[in-house]
Amino acid sequence: MFGHVNPILPLVLAARDAGHDVVVATGADVIAHLEARTEGRGVTTWTVGPSHREAGGGPGTNWLSYFAESARSRAADLVPRAVDWKPDLVVSEDTELAGPVAAAVTGARQVVHGIGIMPPIQVWGALGPILDELFERFGTSGDHRAATYLELCPPSLRRPPAGASAAERIWPDAVPLRPVAGAPAPGERLPAAVNALPYEQTVHVTLGTVFHDNRNVLHTAIAALSALPVNVVATVGPDVDPTGFGRQPAHVLLAPYLPHTLLLPRCAAVVSQGGAGIMFGTFAHGLPHLVLPQGGDQFMNAEAIELAGAGLALHPAEVTGAAVADGVTRLLEEPAFATAAATVRTELAAMPTAGAVLRALTS
């Protein structure tokens, strides 16, 4: 999934800039996206394991089962190629279980790359047995929890705020790493219509690239915000025709996708599903956030954002047009939200860069 690949790209590019040989292994449906963002940088890609849909991804997915089951076929593809390639360092994101096996089989150093808030240790009860099974299948063993963990989450958003004790974390050995939104692909631009929007303030609305199929939530949010004196820029999801949402007023712009690194600097607030990518991107610009969590880690993220005072959340049963309009109005008019969001932005800016962390990992 895009939200599991994009967070790792800064480290990938830092490794190439430092002269290392780099291979990125991922599902077939993310390869083109990955290659577009590493074009000309000498990054090799391997297609391994199932696509998102083949793995059962979609509305109503049991995500722990999704990560566990997809790891079996991914490991079958990845481990033999890793044995031939002989890596020194294997980096896998925190829901990916084939990478630890490849590291153990090849004797490489294992690093776990966070993609959001570190999952609670209770998740390990579901994923740990699958990893043990994979270790046994490939005739190896390992202590996954002893891996170095690259933690993208700033202190204000950790569970509980400011972090937990080592015993309460899946990975006690954690190193901070600043999350960075991916650069636009070559030639990517915002549509000219963005410059023609009439109001001073702009609100971005998105449900990301996994939960965008929940059209009712998007319809509700877009309709509610179109009644406010703000510009509304909504992304409705890959391969989705925006005309299916009906005719919109002049201050509402819909598109399948827009690069956040170009759009968010123009915004005053964000309404989203609360995935890690949009959460960190929003706070990197010091913007308050209304979260409409749909699944996965989004409920955890919504809680963290509210506890930090940097936004509000509406759970599925609470999402009405009036509630969305009221939430965004509060974010724009009550300065405490922007102040808390600015605090998170300062924390993010103080975290080490991918280049600095890479040097520490390879020294």
Secondary structure as GFF3:
##gff-version 3
##sequence-region A 1 363
A	DSSP	alpha_helix	2	5	.	.	.	ID=ss1
A	DSSP	three_ten_helix	6	8	.	.	.	ID=ss2
A	DSSP	alpha_helix	9	17	.	.	.	ID=ss3
A	DSSP	beta_strand	23	26	.	.	.	ID=ss4
A	DSSP	alpha_helix	28	37	.	.	.	ID=ss5
A	DSSP	beta_strand	44	47	.	.	.	ID=ss6
A	DSSP	alpha_helix	63	85	.	.	.	ID=ss7
A	DSSP	beta_strand	89	93	.	.	.	ID=ss8
A	DSSP	alpha_helix	98	106	.	.	.	ID=ss9
A	DSSP	beta_strand	109	113	.	.	.	ID=ss10
A	DSSP	three_ten_helix	121	123	.	.	.	ID=ss11
A	DSSP	alpha_helix	124	137	.	.	.	ID=ss12
A	DSSP	three_ten_helix	144	146	.	.	.	ID=ss13
A	DSSP	beta_strand	148	151	.	.	.	ID=ss14
A	DSSP	three_ten_helix	155	157	.	.	.	ID=ss15
A	DSSP	three_ten_helix	166	168	.	.	.	ID=ss16
A	DSSP	beta_strand	174	176	.	.	.	ID=ss17
A	DSSP	three_ten_helix	192	196	.	.	.	ID=ss18
A	DSSP	beta_strand	202	206	.	.	.	ID=ss19
A	DSSP	alpha_helix	215	226	.	.	.	ID=ss20
A	DSSP	beta_strand	231	235	.	.	.	ID=ss21
A	DSSP	three_ten_helix	242	245	.	.	.	ID=ss22
A	DSSP	beta_strand	252	255	.	.	.	ID=ss23
A	DSSP	alpha_helix	260	263	.	.	.	ID=ss24
A	DSSP	three_ten_helix	264	266	.	.	.	ID=ss25
A	DSSP	beta_strand	269	272	.	.	.	ID=ss26
A	DSSP	alpha_helix	276	284	.	.	.	ID=ss27
A	DSSP	beta_strand	289	291	.	.	.	ID=ss28
A	DSSP	alpha_helix	298	307	.	.	.	ID=ss29
A	DSSP	beta_strand	311	313	.	.	.	ID=ss30
A	DSSP	three_ten_helix	316	318	.	.	.	ID=ss31
A	DSSP	alpha_helix	321	333	.	.	.	ID=ss32
A	DSSP	alpha_helix	335	350	.	.	.	ID=ss33
A	DSSP	alpha_helix	354	362	.	.	.	ID=ss34
###
